[in-house]
Amino acid sequence: MNAKKGVMRDVFLERLYGLMSTDEEIFILSADFGSPRLDAIKRDFADRFINVGIAEQNLINVATGLAIEGFKVYAYAIAPFLTMRAYEQIRVNLALQGQLRKMNVNLVGVGAGLGYDVSGPTHHCLEDLGIMRMLPNIAVLSPSDWELAGQLADYTATNDGVKYLRFEGKPVNRIYDGPVKMAECFTELKRGDDICLVSTGFMTHSAIEAASILEKDNIRPGLIDLFMLSPFDTDRFIDAVKGYRTIVTIEEGFIGRGGLDTLVSAALSRTAIRTMSMGFEGGYVFDIGDRDYLHRLKGLDASSIAAKVSQALQGA
C-alpha cells in the first residue's frame, strides 16, 4: 500500500475542476459545505455553481431540475444530512424519475461512517449503506482511498444515472496505484487461505492492518475491497471467493440492516461459504471520542478484528 495520504473530496473536486474546463454540462451544487477546491470552482465557474444553503431537501430539488435540463449535476453535502434529511426527495425526484428518464445526478456525501467522530451520533453516518442501497435506480459507491475517489470524477461524468458517492472526510493512505474498472464492483487486494476479509470505505484500511497482524501468526486472510454496492456483480464475487470457508464483512455501519453484510450474505446464500459480520451493533454511540477510541469501544480496531478472525478460525 502506498503510504501517501490524501483527502478524498479534495482529489475528487480537483479532478472535477479539470473536467469543467472542457465539459460545460457539469454543474456543482453545495449545501453550504465548502473546501478550498470548491472555492476554486466557485471562483472560476461561477455560472455553474450554486450554494443552496443549509437546505439539503432543496439541494435535491434543484439538482433534479438541472439534470432534467441536461446538466451533469454534483450535489455536495455532509453525508448524514444529504442521505437522511433529504431521503424523500432522493426517493421521489431521483429514484422514481431515474427509472423513467435519463439523468446524471451525483450525490457527494462527505463524512461517511464515523468521519465526524467527535461530533457525536447526530453527525455519524451509520445508516447510509442500508438506506441508499435499498433504493432502486441509484448506484452506491464507497471508495476506500483518494485515488479511487479521484477516478470517480471521470466515471460519474461519463456514465449517466443517479449515484451516491460515500466519501471519507479525513486524510487516508493510498491503496490503488492505477485505473480501476468501477463496473467490476470490487478488487481482490490479496489472495488468502481459508478466510477472507471483505470491507468497504474507510474500513478497508483497518482490514489491511488486521491482515498484517494476522500474518505474524501465520494466518493468511484474503482481502477484498468492495467499492460498488449497488448495482453488484454477484456472479463475479462468488467466483472470486471460491475456495474460502469463511467470509468476514467489515463495515463502519449498522450490521444486519441492509448494508455490506446483507449484500454479501445474500450473494453467498447459494454457496456453502459461511459469513461473519463486523460492524456496529446495539444502537448509537453516545460516548465522545475520536475514531480510534470509538473503534476500540465497538471492537472494530485492527487488533480486535484480528482477534475475532483468529477465534473464528479456531472454531471452524
Backbone bond lengths (Angstrom), bond angles and torsions (degrees), N, CA, C in turn:
res aa  C-N    CA-C-N  psi(-1)  N-CA   C-N-CA  omega(-1)  CA-C   N-CA-C  phi
1 M - - - 1.466 - - 1.521 109.93 -
2 N 1.301 117.48 129.79 1.451 122.71 175.37 1.524 109.16 -68.91
3 A 1.350 116.62 125.08 1.464 120.26 -172.82 1.526 113.69 -80.48
4 K 1.327 117.53 -5.23 1.459 119.51 -177.71 1.523 110.38 -64.09
5 K 1.331 116.14 128.80 1.460 120.52 -178.25 1.527 111.21 -92.76
6 G 1.329 114.73 152.81 1.448 121.30 176.20 1.511 109.60 -158.44
7 V 1.315 116.41 164.14 1.461 122.14 -179.91 1.524 108.70 -105.21
8 M 1.317 116.36 126.15 1.463 121.27 -174.52 1.518 112.48 -53.60
9 R 1.328 116.84 -51.58 1.464 119.11 -173.81 1.528 111.61 -65.81
10 D 1.338 116.95 -33.68 1.464 119.40 -179.67 1.522 111.39 -66.00
11 V 1.328 116.13 -45.21 1.466 120.24 -179.88 1.531 110.00 -66.99
12 F 1.315 116.64 -42.62 1.459 121.22 179.44 1.527 111.13 -61.12
13 L 1.334 117.17 -48.93 1.460 121.05 -177.95 1.529 111.75 -67.57
14 E 1.333 116.64 -33.47 1.459 119.37 178.16 1.524 110.57 -65.72
15 R 1.330 116.73 -42.00 1.469 119.76 178.62 1.528 110.60 -70.75
16 L 1.328 116.56 -33.52 1.457 119.85 177.24 1.531 109.86 -67.02
17 Y 1.321 116.71 -37.70 1.460 121.62 176.30 1.531 110.04 -57.23
18 G 1.335 115.80 -45.24 1.458 119.89 178.74 1.520 112.39 -61.59
19 L 1.324 116.84 -38.84 1.462 120.97 179.45 1.523 111.91 -67.84
20 M 1.333 116.78 -32.93 1.458 120.46 -177.36 1.528 112.13 -65.82
21 S 1.317 116.51 -22.37 1.471 120.27 179.52 1.518 111.85 -66.66
22 T 1.334 117.10 -28.79 1.460 121.07 -177.08 1.523 113.36 -115.11
23 D 1.319 117.35 -15.66 1.465 121.55 -178.32 1.531 109.16 -116.00
24 E 1.308 116.02 100.57 1.464 120.76 -175.81 1.527 113.30 -78.91
25 E 1.326 117.15 1.33 1.461 120.17 178.31 1.533 112.67 -89.75
26 I 1.343 117.48 -8.05 1.466 120.26 -178.28 1.528 109.65 -80.18
27 F 1.325 115.88 129.99 1.462 122.68 -178.62 1.530 108.20 -132.07
28 I 1.338 116.56 133.15 1.466 121.77 -176.89 1.524 110.42 -111.40
29 L 1.325 116.02 133.21 1.466 122.83 173.86 1.525 108.98 -121.02
30 S 1.311 116.33 143.52 1.463 121.03 177.49 1.517 110.32 -131.93
31 A 1.339 115.59 141.43 1.466 120.66 175.97 1.531 108.54 -95.55
32 D 1.331 115.45 62.53 1.466 123.04 179.70 1.520 111.69 56.20
33 F 1.331 115.83 40.10 1.453 122.60 -175.95 1.513 106.59 -128.65
34 G 1.321 117.77 124.70 1.453 119.33 -170.72 1.510 115.00 -123.87
35 S 1.317 114.54 -178.26 1.462 124.50 173.33 1.525 106.01 -172.36
36 P 1.329 118.20 159.72 1.469 119.51 178.55 1.530 112.53 -56.38
37 R 1.325 117.38 -37.32 1.462 120.25 179.99 1.530 110.71 -67.09
38 L 1.317 115.97 -35.83 1.458 119.82 178.69 1.523 110.53 -70.18
39 D 1.331 116.63 -32.57 1.467 120.49 177.14 1.530 110.58 -60.89
40 A 1.325 116.42 -37.51 1.467 120.17 178.95 1.525 110.92 -67.25
41 I 1.330 116.59 -39.32 1.469 120.32 176.92 1.526 109.97 -64.26
42 K 1.307 116.45 -44.15 1.467 121.42 179.79 1.531 110.65 -61.04
43 R 1.326 116.53 -39.02 1.464 121.39 -178.19 1.529 112.25 -72.06
44 D 1.332 116.53 -45.28 1.468 120.02 -171.14 1.524 114.20 -94.86
45 F 1.330 117.14 -15.45 1.465 120.79 179.28 1.535 109.69 -132.88
46 A 1.327 114.20 52.02 1.465 119.98 -174.28 1.521 112.83 -60.83
47 D 1.327 117.04 -26.16 1.464 120.07 -178.84 1.526 112.17 -79.29
48 R 1.343 116.37 -7.43 1.465 119.82 178.86 1.526 110.99 -128.71
49 F 1.322 114.63 36.73 1.467 121.15 176.93 1.517 109.06 -143.59
50 I 1.341 115.80 132.09 1.468 121.26 174.99 1.520 108.84 -136.24
51 N 1.319 115.89 130.92 1.456 121.72 168.94 1.523 107.10 -96.68
52 V 1.329 117.01 108.94 1.467 120.10 -175.89 1.524 112.10 -82.54
53 G 1.345 117.29 -4.11 1.455 120.58 -178.20 1.529 111.04 88.53
54 I 1.328 114.50 -175.10 1.475 119.22 179.76 1.519 106.84 -77.44
55 A 1.311 115.51 77.68 1.468 122.31 -172.33 1.523 108.92 -153.92
56 E 1.339 115.69 69.37 1.457 120.44 -173.84 1.528 113.49 -62.31
57 Q 1.316 117.25 -32.62 1.464 119.05 177.92 1.526 110.47 -64.53
58 N 1.324 116.10 -43.08 1.461 119.59 177.58 1.527 111.08 -69.41
59 L 1.306 116.84 -30.64 1.462 121.16 175.30 1.526 110.48 -54.12
60 I 1.327 116.58 -44.94 1.462 121.02 179.98 1.522 110.55 -69.63
61 N 1.323 117.30 -39.50 1.469 120.25 178.50 1.526 111.54 -60.32
62 V 1.336 116.21 -47.14 1.466 120.81 -179.53 1.534 110.13 -66.24
63 A 1.329 116.33 -41.45 1.464 120.34 179.21 1.526 111.02 -59.82
64 T 1.325 116.42 -41.02 1.463 120.89 -179.97 1.522 110.85 -63.55
65 G 1.330 116.68 -46.12 1.465 120.63 179.95 1.514 112.22 -60.70
66 L 1.328 116.88 -42.92 1.463 120.42 179.41 1.528 111.09 -66.28
67 A 1.336 116.21 -38.22 1.463 119.90 179.45 1.519 111.17 -65.58
68 I 1.327 116.38 -39.45 1.469 120.18 178.28 1.526 110.58 -63.65
69 E 1.331 116.63 -30.06 1.463 121.22 177.60 1.528 112.75 -81.04
70 G 1.342 116.33 -0.93 1.458 119.23 173.74 1.513 116.28 105.75
71 F 1.327 118.01 2.66 1.457 120.18 179.50 1.532 111.25 -81.87
72 K 1.333 115.21 154.18 1.462 122.58 169.42 1.522 105.88 -93.76
73 V 1.325 116.24 108.63 1.459 120.58 -166.15 1.523 111.34 -104.83
74 Y 1.334 115.07 137.85 1.458 122.52 175.11 1.525 108.01 -120.45
75 A 1.323 115.98 115.85 1.466 122.10 -179.55 1.528 107.86 -105.52
76 Y 1.313 116.05 114.87 1.464 123.32 -166.59 1.525 110.06 -113.10
77 A 1.348 116.24 122.80 1.468 119.75 -176.87 1.522 110.23 -161.63
78 I 1.326 116.27 174.36 1.466 121.91 175.64 1.526 108.76 -71.25
79 A 1.328 116.48 130.39 1.463 122.41 -168.47 1.533 115.36 -52.37
80 P 1.343 121.07 -50.25 1.466 118.25 -177.25 1.521 113.49 -64.32
81 F 1.322 116.99 -33.29 1.466 120.19 -178.80 1.522 111.29 -79.44
82 L 1.324 116.41 -34.76 1.456 120.65 176.85 1.528 111.10 -63.63
83 T 1.312 116.58 -45.97 1.470 119.88 -173.70 1.516 113.83 -82.85
84 M 1.326 117.40 -35.02 1.468 119.37 -172.56 1.522 113.85 -101.45
85 R 1.304 118.29 -37.86 1.466 119.91 177.59 1.525 110.71 -68.61
86 A 1.314 116.05 -31.97 1.475 120.03 -175.36 1.527 112.04 -110.81
87 Y 1.327 117.45 24.41 1.470 119.44 -172.87 1.526 112.66 -62.67
88 E 1.317 117.31 -41.30 1.471 119.07 -179.99 1.526 110.91 -63.23
89 Q 1.334 115.96 -42.06 1.465 119.23 179.14 1.531 111.31 -64.92
90 I 1.323 117.00 -38.80 1.460 120.41 176.99 1.525 109.73 -63.07
91 R 1.318 115.96 -43.19 1.474 120.07 -178.66 1.530 111.43 -64.53
92 V 1.347 116.67 -50.67 1.466 120.26 -173.65 1.521 111.94 -77.28
93 N 1.334 116.71 -48.29 1.468 119.90 -174.17 1.530 113.57 -76.80
94 L 1.336 115.85 -33.17 1.462 118.31 -172.59 1.520 114.10 -110.34
95 A 1.332 117.90 -50.68 1.466 119.24 -178.17 1.529 110.98 -67.14
96 L 1.329 116.77 -45.64 1.467 119.72 -179.94 1.527 111.22 -69.87
97 Q 1.332 116.10 -51.74 1.467 119.03 -177.28 1.521 112.07 -68.54
98 G 1.336 115.55 -28.54 1.451 119.24 178.68 1.515 113.16 -64.06
99 Q 1.313 116.37 -19.65 1.461 120.91 177.15 1.527 111.59 -81.60
100 L 1.320 116.22 -19.38 1.463 121.26 -173.93 1.522 113.67 -106.30
101 R 1.333 116.72 -24.47 1.462 118.32 -176.02 1.524 110.14 -143.02
102 K 1.314 114.59 157.48 1.460 121.37 177.71 1.529 109.38 -76.71
103 M 1.315 116.59 130.33 1.463 121.25 174.32 1.522 108.94 -154.90
104 N 1.315 115.13 157.12 1.460 120.94 177.86 1.520 108.06 -127.93
105 V 1.333 114.95 96.46 1.467 121.79 178.93 1.516 108.27 -123.42
106 N 1.330 115.51 130.13 1.451 121.49 -177.36 1.526 110.18 -122.38
107 L 1.324 115.35 112.50 1.454 122.20 -179.09 1.521 108.45 -89.70
108 V 1.316 116.58 110.80 1.460 121.51 -175.14 1.520 108.50 -103.16
109 G 1.345 115.56 102.52 1.458 121.22 -178.42 1.516 110.93 -101.76
110 V 1.313 116.93 123.00 1.469 121.99 -178.72 1.525 109.13 -107.22
111 G 1.333 115.61 136.03 1.462 120.40 179.32 1.515 112.08 96.85
112 A 1.329 116.60 37.86 1.462 120.57 178.92 1.523 110.02 -67.24
113 G 1.331 115.72 157.75 1.455 119.89 179.17 1.513 111.64 60.97
114 L 1.311 115.96 -124.01 1.471 121.38 179.53 1.524 111.63 -102.52
115 G 1.320 116.60 30.20 1.452 120.23 -179.81 1.523 112.80 -55.35
116 Y 1.329 116.69 -35.91 1.469 121.37 176.08 1.526 108.39 -104.02
117 D 1.312 115.14 59.86 1.458 123.16 -170.59 1.531 114.81 -53.45
118 V 1.334 117.86 -56.03 1.462 120.47 -173.71 1.529 113.15 -76.42
119 S 1.330 117.47 -6.11 1.467 120.53 179.01 1.526 112.65 -79.71
120 G 1.313 116.97 -9.13 1.459 120.22 175.34 1.514 114.15 88.85
121 P 1.342 116.50 -179.59 1.462 121.66 -170.78 1.526 115.09 -63.73
122 T 1.321 118.86 -23.51 1.466 119.41 177.91 1.523 111.45 -66.30
123 H 1.345 116.28 -27.01 1.461 120.97 -178.38 1.529 112.78 -103.93
124 H 1.321 117.02 -7.40 1.459 118.76 175.03 1.527 108.55 -72.08
125 C 1.317 116.42 149.70 1.467 120.76 -177.14 1.526 108.41 -127.00
126 L 1.321 115.96 80.22 1.460 122.76 -174.33 1.522 112.65 -103.36
127 E 1.326 116.60 -2.92 1.459 121.22 -175.49 1.526 113.98 -106.51
128 D 1.331 117.20 -14.61 1.465 119.65 -166.40 1.523 113.95 -64.05
129 L 1.325 117.85 -36.71 1.466 118.53 -179.93 1.522 110.78 -59.35
130 G 1.329 116.65 -42.68 1.454 120.99 -179.28 1.517 113.18 -70.18
131 I 1.331 117.00 -48.94 1.463 118.84 -172.82 1.527 112.01 -74.62
132 M 1.328 117.65 -33.07 1.464 118.97 179.56 1.525 111.26 -78.44
133 R 1.319 116.55 -33.55 1.465 119.31 177.78 1.526 111.18 -69.18
134 M 1.314 116.48 -23.94 1.462 120.88 -179.61 1.524 112.04 -69.46
135 L 1.325 117.32 -27.07 1.464 120.56 -175.64 1.526 111.23 -79.69
136 P 1.328 117.91 126.61 1.468 119.73 173.98 1.529 110.35 -66.75
137 N 1.320 115.28 157.53 1.467 122.87 172.72 1.526 113.91 68.44
138 I 1.334 117.17 17.85 1.462 120.63 176.05 1.526 108.84 -128.97
139 A 1.322 116.03 122.81 1.464 120.54 175.76 1.523 108.80 -80.04
140 V 1.325 116.14 140.48 1.464 121.50 179.39 1.528 108.08 -116.65
141 L 1.333 115.64 115.27 1.458 122.26 -176.06 1.521 110.47 -117.24
142 S 1.330 116.13 126.03 1.457 121.96 -174.16 1.529 109.57 -129.30
143 P 1.333 118.28 79.75 1.465 121.15 -177.04 1.527 112.14 -70.06
144 S 1.335 114.66 152.15 1.458 120.02 -177.93 1.523 113.42 -99.66
145 D 1.324 117.51 -19.27 1.457 118.46 -179.75 1.528 110.69 -141.96
146 W 1.330 115.70 174.12 1.463 120.51 -174.49 1.525 112.00 -74.32
147 E 1.325 118.19 -26.89 1.456 119.94 177.09 1.526 110.48 -66.03
148 L 1.314 116.41 -44.67 1.464 120.66 178.09 1.527 110.19 -65.04
149 A 1.331 116.70 -40.27 1.468 120.68 177.54 1.522 110.74 -61.11
150 G 1.325 116.77 -40.15 1.455 120.18 178.68 1.517 112.33 -64.67
151 Q 1.328 116.60 -39.72 1.458 120.64 178.88 1.527 111.74 -64.44
152 L 1.318 116.74 -23.60 1.464 120.29 179.34 1.524 112.49 -68.14
153 A 1.325 117.93 -19.02 1.468 119.96 176.39 1.526 109.79 -62.50
154 D 1.316 116.91 -51.63 1.470 120.90 178.62 1.526 110.86 -65.41
155 Y 1.312 116.76 -42.31 1.467 120.26 -177.25 1.525 111.23 -61.75
156 T 1.317 117.66 -46.31 1.462 120.73 -177.27 1.522 111.91 -70.13
157 A 1.334 117.28 -32.75 1.463 120.27 -178.69 1.528 111.83 -73.43
158 T 1.316 116.82 -24.74 1.466 120.01 -175.58 1.526 113.22 -107.42
159 N 1.320 117.49 0.04 1.464 121.21 178.79 1.525 109.40 -125.47
160 D 1.325 115.74 119.43 1.462 119.91 179.27 1.531 110.62 -69.55
161 G 1.325 114.75 167.92 1.451 121.57 178.07 1.511 111.17 118.03
162 V 1.313 114.87 171.13 1.467 121.37 176.48 1.522 107.52 -95.45
163 K 1.321 116.32 132.53 1.461 120.62 -176.41 1.530 110.04 -135.96
164 Y 1.313 115.07 141.98 1.465 121.09 173.36 1.520 107.78 -110.57
165 L 1.339 116.32 119.98 1.451 122.69 179.49 1.523 108.51 -104.28
166 R 1.312 115.36 119.42 1.472 122.33 -173.25 1.532 108.52 -103.10
167 F 1.337 116.53 100.45 1.460 121.18 -172.78 1.527 112.16 -104.07
168 E 1.321 114.55 142.20 1.456 122.26 167.76 1.530 108.17 -75.25
169 G 1.321 116.80 143.43 1.457 120.03 -176.84 1.518 114.63 -92.30
170 K 1.318 117.62 -20.78 1.464 121.69 -176.37 1.534 110.79 -99.78
171 P 1.341 117.36 162.34 1.471 119.79 178.13 1.530 111.32 -60.79
172 V 1.332 116.29 140.58 1.461 121.73 177.54 1.521 109.30 -133.62
173 N 1.337 115.76 157.29 1.453 120.82 176.50 1.519 110.60 -68.46
174 R 1.306 114.89 155.95 1.463 120.82 174.94 1.525 109.44 -82.23
175 I 1.321 116.63 133.80 1.470 122.95 176.97 1.519 110.15 -108.08
176 Y 1.331 116.98 -43.15 1.465 122.30 -174.69 1.526 110.99 -94.77
177 D 1.333 115.53 140.06 1.459 121.43 179.15 1.525 113.14 -109.14
178 G 1.324 117.58 -11.39 1.452 119.83 -176.76 1.508 112.16 -145.83
179 P 1.328 116.91 -175.03 1.468 121.58 -177.87 1.525 112.12 -62.80
180 V 1.334 114.38 145.93 1.469 122.15 179.19 1.524 108.25 -122.95
181 K 1.326 116.93 137.36 1.456 121.46 175.43 1.524 108.50 -84.82
182 M 1.334 115.68 106.84 1.462 120.17 -174.60 1.529 112.05 -60.55
183 A 1.315 116.84 -35.44 1.460 120.56 -176.94 1.521 112.60 -65.08
184 E 1.338 117.39 -15.92 1.463 119.97 178.28 1.525 111.95 -76.65
185 C 1.323 117.48 -14.35 1.468 125.16 170.69 1.534 115.03 75.04
186 F 1.297 119.35 -25.79 1.464 120.70 -177.71 1.523 109.46 -156.80
187 T 1.343 114.82 164.41 1.457 121.61 175.65 1.524 109.33 -129.00
188 E 1.311 116.57 132.76 1.458 120.40 172.95 1.525 107.26 -83.23
189 L 1.319 116.26 104.64 1.457 121.28 -177.85 1.525 111.79 -76.25
190 K 1.336 116.15 -31.39 1.459 120.45 -178.54 1.519 109.53 -156.52
191 R 1.332 116.43 137.98 1.452 121.24 175.36 1.521 109.09 -89.53
192 G 1.337 115.96 135.79 1.451 120.11 -179.14 1.512 112.80 -119.60
193 D 1.327 115.26 -161.70 1.456 121.09 -177.54 1.529 111.85 -99.11
194 D 1.341 116.72 -92.11 1.467 120.15 -173.25 1.527 114.14 -94.19
195 I 1.322 116.40 -21.29 1.473 119.75 -171.65 1.525 109.63 -131.86
196 C 1.331 115.53 146.55 1.470 120.60 -178.54 1.522 109.80 -132.36
197 L 1.327 116.70 134.20 1.460 123.01 176.32 1.528 108.28 -94.57
198 V 1.319 116.13 123.08 1.461 121.98 178.34 1.522 107.81 -113.71
199 S 1.310 117.06 119.23 1.469 120.78 -174.60 1.514 110.22 -134.21
200 T 1.333 114.73 170.41 1.461 120.52 177.86 1.517 109.80 -144.39
201 G 1.323 116.27 150.85 1.459 121.06 176.14 1.514 112.86 61.27
202 F 1.317 115.84 -141.43 1.465 121.64 -176.48 1.520 112.51 -57.53
203 M 1.338 117.08 -32.26 1.454 120.18 -174.46 1.521 113.19 -67.76
204 T 1.318 117.82 -13.78 1.463 119.02 174.47 1.525 110.93 -63.74
205 H 1.320 117.48 -32.65 1.465 120.90 176.68 1.526 110.54 -66.37
206 S 1.327 116.43 -40.11 1.470 120.41 177.29 1.519 110.65 -67.06
207 A 1.338 116.71 -37.83 1.463 120.83 178.83 1.527 111.01 -64.49
208 I 1.327 116.92 -41.02 1.468 121.21 178.19 1.524 110.16 -62.53
209 E 1.331 116.30 -43.01 1.462 120.36 179.42 1.526 110.98 -66.57
210 A 1.343 116.79 -40.89 1.466 120.76 178.49 1.523 110.76 -62.70
211 A 1.337 116.79 -39.85 1.461 120.73 178.81 1.526 111.19 -62.06
212 S 1.325 116.79 -38.05 1.466 120.55 178.41 1.522 111.09 -64.29
213 I 1.326 116.41 -38.62 1.467 120.74 177.27 1.525 110.35 -64.51
214 L 1.323 116.32 -44.44 1.457 120.89 -178.31 1.526 111.90 -65.57
215 E 1.307 117.00 -35.80 1.459 120.52 -178.77 1.526 112.06 -64.05
216 K 1.324 116.85 -25.80 1.466 120.33 175.89 1.522 111.48 -67.13
217 D 1.333 115.97 -21.94 1.471 121.28 176.56 1.529 111.01 -102.42
218 N 1.332 115.67 20.66 1.468 122.06 178.54 1.521 113.29 62.43
219 I 1.333 116.39 30.04 1.460 121.65 173.03 1.522 106.80 -107.07
220 R 1.317 116.13 125.19 1.460 120.65 -175.76 1.530 110.37 -113.67
221 P 1.343 116.76 88.62 1.469 118.14 177.77 1.516 111.42 -80.41
222 G 1.324 116.15 148.98 1.450 120.05 170.43 1.519 109.48 -77.12
223 L 1.326 115.93 161.77 1.464 121.16 179.42 1.521 109.09 -132.91
224 I 1.316 116.94 124.58 1.460 122.01 174.80 1.521 108.92 -126.15
225 D 1.330 115.83 125.52 1.462 122.22 175.64 1.523 107.87 -98.94
226 L 1.319 116.39 114.47 1.468 121.55 -176.95 1.527 107.98 -101.09
227 F 1.332 116.45 112.59 1.470 120.07 -173.04 1.526 113.84 -111.14
228 M 1.334 118.70 -11.87 1.462 120.23 173.57 1.525 108.21 -126.30
229 L 1.332 115.68 112.00 1.460 121.05 -175.89 1.514 112.60 -95.11
230 S 1.301 116.42 -16.73 1.462 120.43 176.92 1.525 107.91 -158.23
231 P 1.354 116.72 124.63 1.468 128.51 -6.26 1.527 110.13 -67.79
232 F 1.327 117.09 167.77 1.457 120.92 -174.56 1.518 110.76 -135.33
233 D 1.333 116.49 136.24 1.462 122.54 -179.68 1.529 108.84 -88.30
234 T 1.322 116.23 85.62 1.465 121.52 -175.90 1.519 111.95 -62.75
235 D 1.329 117.48 -43.61 1.464 120.20 -177.67 1.525 111.56 -62.30
236 R 1.326 116.44 -42.88 1.467 119.43 179.44 1.527 110.57 -65.32
237 F 1.321 116.83 -37.00 1.463 120.54 179.68 1.527 110.76 -65.98
238 I 1.321 117.25 -46.37 1.469 120.95 179.45 1.523 110.10 -59.24
239 D 1.319 115.95 -40.95 1.460 119.96 179.02 1.527 111.15 -64.50
240 A 1.338 116.61 -36.19 1.468 120.99 -177.60 1.524 112.43 -70.62
241 V 1.333 117.87 -30.62 1.468 120.20 -175.79 1.529 112.78 -99.33
242 K 1.328 117.35 6.27 1.466 119.29 175.22 1.531 109.35 -58.44
243 G 1.313 116.18 137.70 1.459 120.25 179.88 1.515 113.31 99.74
244 Y 1.333 117.39 -18.23 1.458 119.98 174.73 1.529 110.01 -87.04
245 R 1.330 115.25 146.27 1.466 119.56 175.69 1.530 111.28 -92.90
246 T 1.343 115.81 -28.97 1.463 120.31 -176.44 1.524 110.57 -137.18
247 I 1.319 115.75 136.70 1.466 122.82 172.91 1.522 108.13 -114.23
248 V 1.321 116.64 128.92 1.462 122.37 177.48 1.524 108.23 -110.32
249 T 1.330 117.23 117.19 1.465 120.39 176.87 1.525 109.10 -91.95
250 I 1.324 115.61 139.65 1.461 121.75 -177.39 1.522 108.00 -132.19
251 E 1.331 116.12 118.29 1.462 119.85 -178.27 1.524 110.84 -143.59
252 E 1.315 115.21 151.04 1.455 121.20 176.67 1.525 107.12 -94.97
253 G 1.316 114.40 68.91 1.452 121.98 -177.23 1.515 109.15 -167.17
254 F 1.324 116.66 174.41 1.454 121.16 179.20 1.521 110.01 -70.39
255 I 1.327 117.23 132.97 1.455 119.99 178.87 1.527 109.49 -92.82
256 G 1.322 115.09 153.94 1.458 121.23 -178.85 1.511 113.51 75.10
257 R 1.344 117.16 16.86 1.462 120.63 -175.60 1.522 112.59 -132.85
258 G 1.320 116.08 34.09 1.458 119.52 172.06 1.508 116.48 96.73
259 G 1.327 117.66 2.66 1.456 120.15 -177.51 1.510 113.73 -87.52
260 L 1.345 115.75 -143.53 1.453 121.36 -176.56 1.521 112.09 -59.75
261 D 1.331 117.30 -43.97 1.469 119.67 -177.05 1.522 111.66 -63.30
262 T 1.324 116.67 -39.40 1.467 120.45 178.52 1.527 110.85 -64.90
263 L 1.332 116.10 -42.08 1.457 121.18 178.56 1.526 111.10 -59.85
264 V 1.331 116.80 -48.93 1.458 121.37 -176.77 1.528 111.06 -69.01
265 S 1.329 117.12 -42.18 1.471 120.16 179.19 1.518 111.49 -60.33
266 A 1.337 116.10 -42.10 1.466 120.08 178.62 1.523 110.73 -65.11
267 A 1.328 116.78 -40.97 1.461 120.41 -179.71 1.521 111.69 -63.62
268 L 1.331 116.53 -35.66 1.459 120.99 -175.83 1.525 113.51 -94.07
269 S 1.326 117.26 5.12 1.467 120.39 -176.16 1.526 112.62 -62.60
270 R 1.319 116.72 -23.94 1.474 120.11 179.78 1.525 111.98 -95.28
271 T 1.319 117.36 11.50 1.461 121.48 177.78 1.526 109.68 -119.02
272 A 1.323 115.75 175.38 1.470 121.20 177.88 1.521 111.26 -96.03
273 I 1.323 117.61 5.76 1.466 121.35 -178.54 1.524 109.42 -75.13
274 R 1.310 116.41 129.95 1.465 119.02 178.57 1.530 109.73 -87.99
275 T 1.320 115.47 156.02 1.463 120.47 -179.10 1.528 110.81 -123.41
276 M 1.308 114.25 152.04 1.459 122.39 177.07 1.531 106.53 -137.57
277 S 1.321 117.49 134.10 1.462 121.40 -173.89 1.521 111.57 -111.49
278 M 1.317 115.51 135.94 1.463 121.29 174.07 1.523 108.68 -126.84
279 G 1.322 115.15 128.21 1.457 121.30 -178.60 1.515 108.52 179.36
280 F 1.319 116.23 -150.66 1.454 120.63 -177.83 1.523 110.81 -93.12
281 E 1.321 115.11 126.65 1.458 122.18 176.14 1.526 108.79 -123.81
282 G 1.329 115.66 158.12 1.462 119.51 172.01 1.510 116.29 79.91
283 G 1.315 117.97 17.37 1.457 120.15 174.64 1.515 113.71 93.79
284 Y 1.321 114.85 -162.47 1.467 121.92 -174.03 1.530 111.52 -77.64
285 V 1.330 114.94 160.35 1.452 122.06 -179.70 1.525 108.77 -108.47
286 F 1.321 116.05 115.78 1.459 120.85 -178.68 1.528 112.57 -98.98
287 D 1.326 117.32 -7.35 1.458 120.28 174.32 1.525 108.70 -64.71
288 I 1.313 116.17 142.98 1.456 120.87 -179.67 1.529 108.89 -103.55
289 G 1.298 115.72 126.96 1.455 120.71 178.90 1.506 109.86 179.31
290 D 1.321 115.98 174.30 1.461 118.88 179.85 1.523 109.72 -77.50
291 R 1.306 114.86 177.78 1.464 120.58 -174.84 1.531 111.88 -61.04
292 D 1.328 116.81 -42.03 1.461 119.91 179.90 1.524 110.89 -58.81
293 Y 1.323 115.26 -43.60 1.473 119.41 179.69 1.524 110.71 -63.91
294 L 1.328 117.43 -45.57 1.466 121.05 -178.65 1.530 111.19 -66.12
295 H 1.324 116.93 -35.54 1.461 119.59 176.77 1.524 111.21 -65.73
296 R 1.323 116.87 -42.27 1.470 119.28 177.58 1.526 110.32 -63.37
297 L 1.327 115.77 -39.11 1.457 121.01 179.88 1.520 111.46 -61.35
298 K 1.325 117.30 -36.96 1.466 122.20 -176.63 1.530 113.11 -100.80
299 G 1.334 117.00 7.21 1.457 119.74 178.77 1.514 113.74 69.70
300 L 1.328 117.13 31.90 1.461 121.41 -178.34 1.530 113.11 -113.60
301 D 1.320 117.03 6.79 1.456 119.34 174.13 1.528 109.20 -75.37
302 A 1.313 117.44 162.78 1.462 121.46 -173.90 1.521 112.42 -58.46
303 S 1.327 117.35 -40.04 1.465 120.18 -179.62 1.520 111.40 -65.00
304 S 1.326 117.15 -41.26 1.467 120.57 178.88 1.524 111.12 -67.69
305 I 1.333 116.62 -39.71 1.463 120.17 177.64 1.527 109.57 -60.90
306 A 1.342 116.43 -46.70 1.462 120.66 -179.41 1.524 110.87 -61.23
307 A 1.327 117.00 -41.76 1.471 120.65 -179.54 1.523 111.54 -63.96
308 K 1.335 117.24 -41.81 1.460 120.66 -179.96 1.520 111.63 -68.44
309 V 1.315 116.66 -36.44 1.468 119.96 177.96 1.524 109.60 -66.63
310 S 1.320 116.45 -42.34 1.463 120.78 178.76 1.536 110.56 -61.12
311 Q 1.327 116.12 -43.70 1.474 120.70 177.87 1.532 111.06 -62.67
312 A 1.308 116.05 -39.71 1.476 120.27 -179.77 1.526 110.87 -63.62
313 L 1.332 115.61 -38.26 1.459 119.29 178.53 1.518 112.07 -68.59
314 Q 1.323 116.55 -36.75 1.463 120.78 178.77 1.528 111.82 -67.29
315 G 1.340 114.95 -30.62 1.455 119.11 -179.64 1.509 113.99 -90.88
316 A 1.331 116.33 -1.98 1.463 120.68 -176.81 1.533 111.51 -69.78
